[in-house]
């Protein structure tokens, strides 16, 4: 009887495990075309890259990774993460849209990560953004639907009117 109760207790998800799915899209800087990540509670990991390895990829994560993800977002009080209203204002930076789904709802958060003065939110976004490097991925034949709305911001062109004219010496 004790062994049965122990097995049931070990199989139960911890209270912070009420996250069902996390999606992160990163629009890149001028030298980067961006990427998207989707991870769910079934330990499925999907990745889309617009860079050299362009395409859709899939794999599985470990339970340890999923638990770490839950702990990181619980520590940030994920249900009330603030959106950065100026996320798209920096012309050459990384912009993120994160959607966290849980049993009772979801939240969408836009961020511009500042590596010069990292904070716990930016560090978590960067950790999640780089997580594809630790997952054994294989190319998928079919596309994956990402529910994010944030798209790659096109680079500015010289004739877009976004650049100030050079100052001339008199």
C-alpha positions in Angstrom: 0.0 0.0 0.0 2.8 2.4 0.9 4.5 1.7 -2.5 1.3 2.4 -4.3 0.8 5.8 -2.6 4.5 6.6 -3.2 4.0 5.9 -7.0 0.9 8.1 -7.1 2.6 10.9 -5.3 5.6 10.7 -7.7 3.3 10.7 -10.8 1.4 13.8 -9.7 2.4 17.1 -11.2 3.7 19.7 -8.9 1.5 22.8 -8.3 3.7 24.9 -10.6 3.1 22.4 -13.4 -0.2 23.9 -14.5 1.5 25.4 -17.5 0.2 23.5 -20.6 2.2 25.1 -23.4 4.7 27.8 -24.0 5.4 29.5 -27.3 8.2 32.0 -27.9 8.9 33.8 -31.1 12.0 35.9 -31.6 12.2 38.4 -34.4 15.8 39.0 -35.2 18.1 41.9 -35.5 19.3 43.0 -38.9 21.7 40.1 -39.1 19.2 37.5 -37.9 15.9 36.3 -39.3 14.3 35.1 -36.1 12.9 31.8 -34.8 10.0 30.3 -33.0 9.7 27.7 -30.2 6.7 25.7 -29.0 6.9 23.4 -25.9 4.0 21.5 -24.4 3.4 19.5 -21.3 3.6 16.3 -23.3 7.3 17.2 -23.7 7.0 18.0 -27.4 9.4 20.6 -28.6 8.9 22.3 -32.0 11.3 24.8 -33.5 11.1 27.0 -36.6 14.2 28.8 -37.9 14.5 31.4 -40.7 18.3 31.3 -40.6 20.7 28.9 -42.3 18.9 25.8 -41.2 15.6 27.2 -42.4 12.6 25.0 -41.7 10.5 23.2 -39.0 12.1 20.9 -36.5 10.7 18.7 -33.7 12.0 16.7 -30.8 11.3 15.8 -27.2 12.5 17.4 -24.0 13.2 15.8 -20.7 10.8 16.0 -17.7 13.7 17.8 -15.9 13.7 20.5 -18.6 9.9 20.9 -18.4 10.1 21.1 -14.6 12.9 23.8 -14.9 10.7 25.7 -17.3 7.8 25.6 -14.8 10.0 26.7 -11.9 11.5 29.6 -13.8 8.1 30.9 -14.9 6.6 30.4 -11.4 9.4 32.4 -9.9 8.5 35.3 -12.4 4.8 35.1 -11.4 4.1 34.3 -15.1 0.4 35.1 -15.0 1.1 38.8 -14.6 4.3 39.3 -16.6 4.4 42.8 -17.8 4.5 43.6 -21.6 7.2 46.0 -22.7 5.3 48.7 -24.6 8.6 49.7 -26.4 9.5 46.2 -27.5 9.6 47.1 -31.2 11.2 50.5 -30.8 14.8 49.5 -31.0 15.7 49.2 -34.8 18.4 46.5 -34.4 17.5 44.3 -31.4 15.8 41.1 -30.5 12.1 41.2 -29.9 10.2 38.4 -28.3 6.6 37.5 -28.0 5.9 34.8 -25.3 2.5 33.1 -24.9 2.1 30.9 -21.8 -1.0 28.7 -21.7 -2.3 27.2 -18.4 -5.5 25.4 -17.5 -7.4 28.6 -16.7 -6.1 30.9 -19.4 -3.2 32.4 -21.3 -1.0 35.5 -21.3 0.9 37.1 -24.2 4.0 39.2 -23.4 6.1 41.3 -25.8 9.7 42.0 -24.7 12.9 43.5 -26.0 15.7 41.8 -24.2 18.4 44.0 -22.9 21.6 42.1 -22.5 23.5 45.1 -21.0 21.4 45.1 -17.9 19.8 41.6 -17.6 17.0 41.0 -15.2 15.3 37.7 -14.3 12.6 38.1 -17.0 15.2 38.8 -19.8 17.4 36.0 -18.5 14.5 33.5 -18.7 13.5 34.7 -22.2 17.1 34.2 -23.3 17.3 30.8 -21.6 14.2 29.7 -23.5 15.3 31.2 -26.7 18.6 29.2 -26.6 17.0 26.0 -25.5 16.9 24.5 -29.0 20.6 24.0 -28.7 20.0 21.3 -26.0 17.3 19.4 -27.8 17.9 16.6 -30.3 15.8 18.0 -33.2 14.8 16.4 -36.5 13.4 18.1 -39.6 9.6 17.9 -39.9 7.8 17.5 -43.2 4.8 19.5 -42.2 4.7 23.0 -40.8 3.9 23.7 -37.1 1.3 26.3 -36.2 2.6 28.9 -33.9 -0.1 31.1 -32.4 2.1 34.1 -31.8 1.4 37.3 -33.7 4.8 38.9 -33.5 6.6 38.7 -36.8 10.1 39.5 -38.0 10.5 43.2 -38.4 12.0 43.9 -41.9 15.3 45.6 -42.0 15.3 49.3 -42.7 16.4 50.3 -46.2 18.4 53.4 -47.0 15.5 55.0 -48.8 12.9 54.2 -46.1 13.2 57.7 -44.6 14.3 56.1 -41.3 17.9 57.4 -41.5 18.9 61.0 -40.8 21.1 62.6 -43.5 24.8 62.9 -42.6 26.0 66.1 -41.1 28.2 68.2 -43.4 31.2 70.1 -42.3 30.9 73.8 -43.3 
